[in-house]
Amino acid sequence: MPDKEKVIAVMEKHIGSAECFGYDKKMAGFAALDHIAKFQDSKCPVQLMVMKCDKFKGKGFDAFLMSQMWDCQEDRERIFRECRYPAAFPALERANLDADFLETLAELYPSCETFYFQNCGKLFLAEDVCSHQIEGTDRFIRFGVNVRFFNIEGTENMLIDTVGMSTLLLPDLQYHFHDMAPNWVVNHAYNVASYILEHDNLIKDGETIDGVADGQMSREIQWKCQYEDALIQPPRGVLDINMGECASGKR
């Protein structure tokens, strides 16, 4: 655990006014005074906790989880082999606070080699976290949201989904499509996730989302949206996005 004075100074540098309500070798607790969580009949500052490092043996990460860690493909196996330590208010504010807290931890632990984001399954080298130039809501989208790709066995259909929006109690996305470049759909999913976060999910059930495909398919496509209940938390479920009619009349 870094020295108490250093933790306080770095915390306030990234997050703003903070009050330390507990500190020892195992834990440091802070109230983020500039971020207030509002409840039905009360309100209080958001609390942030820095816990001591626990032993980590790389267990619990199966081949599928590792296959979806797109940002750290060359180093992921070595990291899990060698690594010893793992590291209720508006969604937009929560996302920005999470991103600020990430930058705080990156500065407090300069010897940290990697960051693993459990809620979305992303793995990053620490240098990528420390050197990023991303601003605004896209910081959370970059580090806290993962887009996964699946081929539907026995068909030409493909599925892309997001993981991590549920952390903010916002819907994750599912795309069902075929005859399209998957990378274009991946980029579209990140853009839609960013839009949902920035505008507090203005997309209504039954509405369509426009998008222009890549150069290989110069056609306009509309994606029809519908909400579905997910089998996992949060209760707000999944925004299901299906390829609609495009300019060529094909699906």
N, C-alpha and C positions, 0 to 999 in steps of 0.2 A: 504494500500500500504506500503510495507516495506520501510525503510529509503533508500534514493537515493544511499548512499555510499555502502550499503549492496547489493542492486540490481546490481550495477555496478560490485562489487567484485565477486558475485556469477555468474553473466553472463559471465565474462571473465574467470572464473574458468572452466566453461563447454564448452564455445563456442569459446574462443580465444579473440583476440583483438576486442573491441567493443567501439563505440562512442555513448554517450547518447545525443540525439538531442532534448529531451523533457521530462520533469518530473513534475508531480503535483500529487494531491491526487486521480485523476481520471485515469491517464495514464502515462506510462513510455515508451519512444520510443528509440530504439537502431539501429545503423548500425553495422552489423556483418562484420567487415573489412576483415576477412579472407575468406569470401564467397561472390564471385562477380557474379551477374546475368548479362549475356551478351545478348544484343539485336542486332537488325540488324545494327544499326549505333551508338550504345553507350553501356556503361556498368556502373554499379553502385553496391555498397554493398547491400546485402539483408537487409531488414528492419524487425525488430521484435518488436511487441507491447505487453505490459502487461497492460491489462485493469482492471479497478476497478471491484469488485465483484458486480454482479447484483442479485436481488431477484430471487429466483427460487422455484417454487411450484410443481415441478415434473410433470407438464402437458406436453402433447405432446408425451408421451411414452406409446404406446398402448401395449396390451398383446403380440402381435407378436414380437415387438421390444424387449420387456423384455425377451421373451422366448429364444432369440438368444444370450443372455448375459451369455455365458457358464462359464466364469471365475469368476462369482460372484453370483452363484445361491442362496446360503444360505442367502445373505445379500441384494440382489437387491431390494426386496419389502420394507424392512425397510429403505434403503437408500433413495428411492424416496418418502417415507412417511415423513422422518425426515429432509432431506437435505434442506438447505436454499440457497446454492450457487452452481452454476455449474462452474464448472471451464472451378519462370520462368527461373530455371537453371537446370543442370543435375539431373536426378531422384535420382541417388545414393547419390549425395551430399545433395540434398533436404531431403532425408530420414534420413541421418545421422544428419543433422542439426535439423530436427524435434525431433529426439531422444535426442539430446543434450539439446534442449530447454525444453523437457519434464522433464529431470533430473534437469534442472535449476529451473523450477517451483516447483518441488517436494521439493527442498531444501529451496526455498524462502517461501513456505507456509507449514510449518511442521504440522500445525493443520488441514490441509486438510485431509478428510477421504477417499474420493474416486476420481477417475478420470474417466470421461466419454468421449469416443472418438466418436464424432458426425458423422464423415465420414464413420465409419465402424460399429458403434453400440456396441462397446465393453465397458464393465464396469469393473473396477478393484478397489480393495481396495488399498489405498495409500501405505500400507506396502508392497504389492506385487510389486508396481512400484519402491519403494525405495530400496528393497532388491534384485532385480534381478541381475543375474550374466551374462546376455546375452551380447555378443559382436558383432560388425560388423553390417551387413545389417539385421540380424535377430532381432535386437532391434525394427526396424520399423515393421517388419512382426509380431512380437509378440503383439505389442500394437496397430498398425495402420491398421491391416488387420484382418478381421473376416471371418471364413468359416461357411456357413450356410447349413443346411440339410433339404431336403424336400422329402416326399413320393408323388408320382404321383397318385392321386386318381383314383381308378378303375383299376390299373395296378400293376405289380410287379416292375415297374421301379422306380428309385430313382434319385434325382438331388442334387448335391452339388455345391455351388458357393462361390466365394470370393467377399468381399466388402472392398474397401479401396485402392486398387491399382490405381484407377482413380485419387486419390489425387496427384499422381506423373505423371499423364498423361500416365500411363501404362495400358494395358488391364487387366480387371478382368477375372476370369476363371469360366467356367461352365462345370461340369462333368455330363454325362448321363450314367447310368449303372444299372445293376441288378445282382442278385446272387453273391453279394460281401459284405464283412463286411464294413459298412459305415465308421467306425473309420479309417480303412486303407486308404480309399480314402481321408478322411479329412487330414491325415498326408501327403499324396502325394500332395494334393493341396497346403499346406503350403510350402513344399519343392520346388514345381514348381514356386510358387510366389517368393520365395527367389532367385531362379535361374534367373528368369526374371529380377528381380531388380538388382542383382549383375552383370549380363551380358548385361544389356540394351536391353532386349527382343530380343534374337537371334533366337527365334523360328519362323519359316516361315509357311505360310499357306500351309496345306497339309502334313506337316511333322508329324512324330510320336514320342511319348515320351514313353520310356520304364519304366516298373515298375514291381516289383516282389510282388505278393500278400502275405497275411499273411499265417501262418502255416496251417490254415484250408483249404486253397486252394493253394497248392504248385504248382503254374503254372505261367508262364510268360505271361504278358499282355502288349499289345501295345495300346496306346491311340492315336487315329487320331485327329489332331488339325485342326481347321478351324476358321477364323476370321469372326465375324458377327457384324453388326452395332447394337449398343445398343439404347434403346429408351431414355436413359438419357445420360448426359455428362459423360466422355469426348468423343470426336469424334473418338478416336482410338478404341472404342468398346469393344467387349468381345471375348476372346479366347475360343471357344467352343471345349470341349474335349469329345470324345465318345469312349466307350470301343471298341477296335478292336479285331482282331482274336487273340486268345491265344493259348498256346501250345497244349491244348487238342482239339482244333478245335471248341470249343463252343464259343458263343458270350457272 
